[in-house]
Amino acid sequence: MPIINNPSHRLSLDNITRAATCIDPIFLNSPQFECEPLSAALGVTSLQLKVETNNPLRSFKGRGADFFMHENAERLAGRTLVCATAGNWGQAVAYVCRARQRPVVVYSATTANPLKLERMQAMGAEVRLYSDDFDTAKEHAKRFCENSDAYFVEDGCDASIAEGAGTIGRELLAAPPFDTVLVPLGNGALLTGVGRWIKAHAPHVHVIGICAEGADAMAASRHKGRVVNRGVANTIADGIAVRLPVPEAVADMRGTVDDVLLVSEHAIARAMRLVFTHAGLVVEPAGVVGVAAVLEHPALRTERLATVLCGSNLTSAQVAQWLT
Protein backbone atom coordinates (compact mmCIF):
# COMPACT_ATOMS: atom_id res chain seq x y z
CA MET A 1 0.00 0.00 0.00
CA PRO A 2 1.54 3.35 -1.02
CA ILE A 3 2.00 6.03 1.63
CA ILE A 4 -0.71 8.68 1.43
CA ASN A 5 0.90 11.79 2.82
CA ASN A 6 -0.82 15.03 3.72
CA PRO A 7 1.99 17.58 3.76
CA SER A 8 -0.32 20.26 5.14
CA HIS A 9 -1.08 18.31 8.30
CA ARG A 10 0.52 19.70 11.45
CA LEU A 11 1.88 16.31 12.55
CA SER A 12 4.94 15.20 10.61
CA LEU A 13 5.42 11.61 9.46
CA ASP A 14 9.17 12.22 9.37
CA ASN A 15 9.05 13.34 13.00
CA ILE A 16 7.14 10.21 14.02
CA THR A 17 9.80 8.12 12.30
CA ARG A 18 12.54 10.08 14.03
CA ALA A 19 10.76 9.86 17.38
CA ALA A 20 11.00 6.07 17.18
CA THR A 21 14.81 6.42 17.11
CA CYS A 22 15.23 8.87 19.98
CA ILE A 23 12.49 8.24 22.55
CA ASP A 24 13.76 6.42 25.63
CA PRO A 25 13.58 2.73 24.60
CA ILE A 26 11.81 1.87 27.82
CA PHE A 27 8.63 3.36 26.33
CA LEU A 28 8.93 1.79 22.87
CA ASN A 29 7.91 -1.56 21.35
CA SER A 30 5.26 -2.34 23.93
CA PRO A 31 3.60 -5.78 23.84
CA GLN A 32 0.93 -6.34 21.20
CA PHE A 33 -1.02 -9.57 20.83
CA GLU A 34 -4.44 -11.05 20.25
CA CYS A 35 -5.98 -12.13 23.53
CA GLU A 36 -8.09 -15.08 22.42
CA PRO A 37 -10.02 -15.50 25.72
CA LEU A 38 -10.97 -11.80 25.67
CA SER A 39 -11.92 -11.96 21.99
CA ALA A 40 -14.15 -14.94 22.74
CA ALA A 41 -15.77 -13.23 25.73
CA LEU A 42 -16.54 -10.18 23.59
CA GLY A 43 -17.73 -12.24 20.62
CA VAL A 44 -15.36 -10.55 18.17
CA THR A 45 -13.52 -11.91 15.16
CA SER A 46 -10.22 -10.84 16.73
CA LEU A 47 -8.99 -8.18 19.12
CA GLN A 48 -5.35 -7.16 19.33
CA LEU A 49 -4.24 -5.43 22.53
CA LYS A 50 -1.45 -2.85 22.49
CA VAL A 51 -0.36 -2.83 26.14
CA GLU A 52 1.12 0.56 27.06
CA THR A 53 1.36 -0.12 30.79
CA ASN A 54 4.62 -2.07 31.15
CA ASN A 55 6.90 0.90 31.79
CA PRO A 56 7.86 3.10 34.77
CA LEU A 57 4.84 5.37 34.26
CA ARG A 58 2.27 2.63 33.60
CA SER A 59 1.01 4.68 30.64
CA PHE A 60 1.78 5.71 27.06
CA LYS A 61 2.48 9.33 28.03
CA GLY A 62 6.25 8.88 28.27
CA ARG A 63 6.51 8.70 24.48
CA GLY A 64 5.13 12.18 23.89
CA ALA A 65 6.83 13.77 26.89
CA ASP A 66 10.21 12.35 25.97
CA PHE A 67 9.98 13.42 22.33
CA PHE A 68 8.83 16.89 23.37
CA MET A 69 11.91 17.25 25.59
CA HIS A 70 14.18 15.89 22.87
CA GLU A 71 12.86 18.52 20.45
CA ASN A 72 12.75 21.47 22.85
CA ALA A 73 15.45 20.98 25.51
CA GLU A 74 17.81 23.60 24.07
CA ARG A 75 15.08 26.14 23.28
CA LEU A 76 13.70 25.93 26.82
CA ALA A 77 17.03 25.75 28.64
CA GLY A 78 16.93 27.52 32.00
CA ARG A 79 13.13 27.71 32.15
CA THR A 80 10.86 25.87 34.56
CA LEU A 81 8.36 23.59 32.82
CA VAL A 82 4.73 23.62 33.93
CA CYS A 83 1.92 21.26 33.00
CA ALA A 84 -1.65 20.49 34.02
CA THR A 85 -2.74 16.92 34.40
CA ALA A 86 -5.27 14.37 35.58
CA GLY A 87 -2.20 12.36 36.55
CA ASN A 88 -0.50 10.40 33.79
CA TRP A 89 0.73 13.38 31.75
CA GLY A 90 2.15 14.97 34.89
CA GLN A 91 4.02 11.77 35.71
CA ALA A 92 5.48 11.70 32.22
CA VAL A 93 6.67 15.31 32.35
CA ALA A 94 8.10 14.77 35.85
CA TYR A 95 9.94 11.66 34.66
CA VAL A 96 11.60 13.28 31.65
CA CYS A 97 12.44 16.44 33.62
CA ARG A 98 14.08 14.42 36.38
CA ALA A 99 16.17 12.59 33.78
CA ARG A 100 17.41 15.98 32.55
CA GLN A 101 17.66 17.61 35.98
CA ARG A 102 15.04 20.22 35.15
CA PRO A 103 12.49 21.79 37.52
CA VAL A 104 8.82 21.09 36.88
CA VAL A 105 5.58 22.34 38.42
CA VAL A 106 2.43 20.26 37.97
CA TYR A 107 -1.08 21.63 38.41
CA SER A 108 -3.87 19.19 39.11
CA ALA A 109 -7.36 19.02 40.60
CA THR A 110 -7.94 18.20 44.26
CA THR A 111 -9.86 15.13 43.09
CA ALA A 112 -6.94 13.65 41.14
CA ASN A 113 -5.89 10.04 41.68
CA PRO A 114 -3.71 10.10 44.84
CA LEU A 115 -1.42 7.40 43.47
CA LYS A 116 -0.62 9.56 40.46
CA LEU A 117 -0.02 12.62 42.64
CA GLU A 118 2.29 10.62 44.90
CA ARG A 119 4.34 9.38 41.94
CA MET A 120 4.74 12.89 40.52
CA GLN A 121 6.05 14.15 43.84
CA ALA A 122 8.37 11.16 44.18
CA MET A 123 9.91 12.11 40.83
CA GLY A 124 10.66 15.61 42.04
CA ALA A 125 7.70 17.59 40.72
CA GLU A 126 6.18 20.43 42.70
CA VAL A 127 2.46 19.59 42.72
CA ARG A 128 -0.13 22.35 43.09
CA LEU A 129 -3.80 21.44 43.55
CA TYR A 130 -6.62 23.77 42.50
CA SER A 131 -10.38 23.21 42.45
CA ASP A 132 -12.07 19.88 41.87
CA ASP A 133 -11.92 20.37 38.12
CA PHE A 134 -8.98 19.60 35.83
CA ASP A 135 -9.61 22.44 33.37
CA THR A 136 -9.78 24.96 36.20
CA ALA A 137 -6.41 23.71 37.41
CA LYS A 138 -5.13 24.13 33.86
CA GLU A 139 -6.31 27.75 33.80
CA HIS A 140 -4.32 28.40 37.00
CA ALA A 141 -1.25 26.83 35.39
CA LYS A 142 -1.52 29.05 32.33
CA ARG A 143 -1.92 32.18 34.44
CA PHE A 144 1.15 31.25 36.46
CA CYS A 145 3.19 30.96 33.26
CA GLU A 146 1.85 34.25 31.90
CA ASN A 147 3.21 35.98 35.00
CA SER A 148 6.59 34.24 35.08
CA ASP A 149 9.27 32.88 32.77
CA ALA A 150 7.92 29.33 33.13
CA TYR A 151 6.81 27.42 30.02
CA PHE A 152 3.44 25.67 29.85
CA VAL A 153 3.62 22.24 28.20
CA GLU A 154 0.07 21.43 27.15
CA ASP A 155 -0.86 17.86 26.29
CA GLY A 156 -2.61 17.88 22.90
CA CYS A 157 -1.23 21.28 21.91
CA ASP A 158 2.45 20.83 21.00
CA ALA A 159 2.81 18.75 17.84
CA SER A 160 5.82 16.82 19.14
CA ILE A 161 3.72 15.29 21.92
CA ALA A 162 1.31 13.75 19.41
CA GLU A 163 4.21 12.77 17.15
CA GLY A 164 5.77 10.88 20.05
CA ALA A 165 2.47 9.08 20.62
CA GLY A 166 2.35 8.40 16.88
CA THR A 167 5.11 5.82 17.33
CA ILE A 168 2.35 3.57 18.71
CA GLY A 169 0.64 3.65 15.32
CA ARG A 170 3.92 2.76 13.68
CA GLU A 171 4.28 -0.28 15.92
CA LEU A 172 0.64 -1.28 15.48
CA LEU A 173 1.06 -1.62 11.73
CA ALA A 174 4.09 -3.87 12.15
CA ALA A 175 1.81 -6.56 13.67
CA PRO A 176 -0.89 -8.73 12.03
CA PRO A 177 -3.41 -6.69 10.02
CA PHE A 178 -6.62 -5.27 11.48
CA ASP A 179 -9.61 -3.38 10.08
CA THR A 180 -10.30 -0.88 12.86
CA VAL A 181 -8.31 0.60 15.72
CA LEU A 182 -10.14 1.88 18.80
CA VAL A 183 -8.21 4.62 20.59
CA PRO A 184 -9.07 6.38 23.87
CA LEU A 185 -9.70 10.09 23.27
CA GLY A 186 -8.85 12.61 25.96
CA ASN A 187 -6.74 15.63 25.03
CA GLY A 188 -6.14 14.00 21.66
CA ALA A 189 -2.40 13.39 21.32
CA LEU A 190 -2.75 9.60 21.35
CA LEU A 191 -5.58 9.46 18.83
CA THR A 192 -4.20 12.05 16.42
CA GLY A 193 -0.66 10.68 16.55
CA VAL A 194 -1.79 7.11 15.93
CA GLY A 195 -4.31 8.23 13.34
CA ARG A 196 -1.79 10.36 11.46
CA TRP A 197 0.56 7.42 10.95
CA ILE A 198 -2.11 4.84 10.17
CA LYS A 199 -4.03 6.98 7.69
CA ALA A 200 -0.80 7.71 5.82
CA HIS A 201 0.35 4.09 5.65
CA ALA A 202 -2.88 2.05 5.81
CA PRO A 203 -5.74 4.38 4.78
CA HIS A 204 -8.20 1.49 4.63
CA VAL A 205 -7.94 1.02 8.42
CA HIS A 206 -10.69 2.80 10.34
CA VAL A 207 -9.40 5.01 13.15
CA ILE A 208 -12.03 5.53 15.82
CA GLY A 209 -11.70 7.62 18.97
CA ILE A 210 -13.56 6.63 22.12
CA CYS A 211 -14.91 9.09 24.72
CA ALA A 212 -16.92 8.54 27.87
CA GLU A 213 -20.56 9.65 27.63
CA GLY A 214 -20.04 11.92 30.62
CA ALA A 215 -17.07 13.65 28.97
CA ASP A 216 -18.04 14.02 25.33
CA ALA A 217 -16.55 17.45 24.57
CA MET A 218 -13.95 16.06 22.16
CA ALA A 219 -16.56 13.94 20.39
CA ALA A 220 -18.85 16.94 19.99
CA SER A 221 -15.94 19.08 18.83
CA ARG A 222 -14.94 16.55 16.20
CA HIS A 223 -18.49 16.25 14.87
CA LYS A 224 -19.04 20.03 14.76
CA GLY A 225 -15.54 20.87 13.52
CA ARG A 226 -14.94 23.42 16.27
CA VAL A 227 -14.21 23.50 19.98
CA VAL A 228 -17.26 22.64 22.09
CA ASN A 229 -17.01 23.44 25.81
CA ARG A 230 -19.32 21.14 27.75
CA GLY A 231 -18.85 23.00 31.02
CA VAL A 232 -18.54 19.78 32.99
CA ALA A 233 -16.98 16.34 32.65
CA ASN A 234 -18.35 13.53 34.80
CA THR A 235 -16.82 10.07 34.40
CA ILE A 236 -14.76 7.50 36.27
CA ALA A 237 -12.34 7.68 33.32
CA ASP A 238 -10.35 10.61 34.70
CA GLY A 239 -7.65 10.30 32.03
CA ILE A 240 -10.12 11.31 29.30
CA ALA A 241 -12.36 13.62 31.37
CA VAL A 242 -12.02 16.67 29.12
CA ARG A 243 -14.65 19.41 29.18
CA LEU A 244 -12.71 22.11 27.26
CA PRO A 245 -10.82 20.68 24.26
CA VAL A 246 -7.46 21.92 22.99
CA PRO A 247 -8.11 23.68 19.65
CA GLU A 248 -4.97 22.27 18.02
CA ALA A 249 -6.03 18.73 18.87
CA VAL A 250 -9.50 19.27 17.43
CA ALA A 251 -7.92 20.48 14.20
CA ASP A 252 -5.50 17.52 14.16
CA MET A 253 -8.43 15.08 14.01
CA ARG A 254 -9.26 16.22 10.49
CA GLY A 255 -8.04 13.62 8.05
CA THR A 256 -6.82 11.29 10.79
CA VAL A 257 -10.01 10.17 12.55
CA ASP A 258 -12.96 8.40 10.91
CA ASP A 259 -15.36 8.59 13.85
CA VAL A 260 -15.69 9.12 17.59
CA LEU A 261 -17.93 6.85 19.66
CA LEU A 262 -19.23 7.21 23.21
CA VAL A 263 -19.34 4.57 25.96
CA SER A 264 -21.24 4.43 29.24
CA GLU A 265 -19.85 4.19 32.76
CA HIS A 266 -21.33 0.70 33.04
CA ALA A 267 -19.51 -0.46 29.92
CA ILE A 268 -16.22 1.02 31.14
CA ALA A 269 -16.47 -0.79 34.47
CA ARG A 270 -17.43 -4.04 32.76
CA ALA A 271 -14.55 -3.70 30.30
CA MET A 272 -12.08 -3.31 33.17
CA ARG A 273 -13.29 -6.56 34.71
CA LEU A 274 -13.20 -8.41 31.39
CA VAL A 275 -9.64 -7.29 30.65
CA PHE A 276 -8.57 -8.29 34.16
CA THR A 277 -10.33 -11.67 34.03
CA HIS A 278 -9.44 -12.72 30.49
CA ALA A 279 -6.12 -10.94 29.85
CA GLY A 280 -4.77 -10.72 33.40
CA LEU A 281 -4.21 -6.98 33.04
CA VAL A 282 -5.02 -4.20 35.48
CA VAL A 283 -6.08 -1.19 33.39
CA GLU A 284 -7.58 2.11 34.53
CA PRO A 285 -10.97 3.27 33.19
CA ALA A 286 -9.61 5.58 30.48
CA GLY A 287 -7.37 2.79 29.25
CA VAL A 288 -10.15 0.30 28.48
CA VAL A 289 -12.67 2.45 26.64
CA GLY A 290 -11.75 0.73 23.38
CA VAL A 291 -12.92 -2.56 24.89
CA ALA A 292 -16.00 -0.80 26.29
CA ALA A 293 -16.82 0.34 22.74
CA VAL A 294 -16.92 -3.29 21.59
CA LEU A 295 -19.48 -4.00 24.32
CA GLU A 296 -21.75 -1.11 23.36
CA HIS A 297 -21.35 -0.98 19.58
CA PRO A 298 -22.10 -4.50 18.26
CA ALA A 299 -21.35 -3.58 14.64
CA LEU A 300 -17.65 -3.53 15.55
CA ARG A 301 -17.61 -7.21 16.44
CA THR A 302 -17.52 -8.44 12.85
CA GLU A 303 -14.23 -6.63 12.21
CA ARG A 304 -10.64 -7.41 13.07
CA LEU A 305 -9.95 -4.95 15.86
CA ALA A 306 -7.02 -3.41 17.70
CA THR A 307 -7.07 -1.17 20.75
CA VAL A 308 -4.57 0.61 22.97
CA LEU A 309 -4.63 -0.14 26.70
CA CYS A 310 -3.04 3.13 27.67
CA GLY A 311 -2.85 3.35 31.47
CA SER A 312 -2.92 1.24 34.62
CA ASN A 313 -2.56 3.63 37.54
CA LEU A 314 -5.18 2.42 40.02
CA THR A 315 -5.18 2.81 43.76
CA SER A 316 -5.77 -0.26 45.93
CA ALA A 317 -9.24 1.06 46.72
CA GLN A 318 -10.04 1.37 42.99
CA VAL A 319 -8.79 -2.15 42.36
CA ALA A 320 -11.07 -3.43 45.12
CA GLN A 321 -14.01 -1.43 43.79
CA TRP A 322 -13.74 -2.18 40.09
CA LEU A 323 -11.91 -5.49 39.73
CA THR A 324 -13.25 -7.64 42.56
Secondary structure, DSSP 8 states (H G I E B T S, - for coil): ------TTSSS-HHHHHHHHHHS-GGGSS--EEE-HHHHHHHT-SEEEEEE--SSTTSBTHHHHHHHHHHHHTTTTTT--EEEEESSHHHHHHHHHHHHTT--EEEEE-TTS-HHHHHHHHHTT-EEEE-SS-HHHHHHHHHHHHHTSS-EE--TTTSHHHHHHHHHHHHHHTTSS--SEEEEE-SSSHHHHHHHHHHHHH-TTSEEEEEEEGGG-HHHHHHHHTS----S----S-GGG--SS--HHHHHHTTTT-SEEEEE-HHHHHHHHHHHHHHH-----GGGGHHHHHHHH-GGGGGSEEEEEE-B----HHHHHHHH-
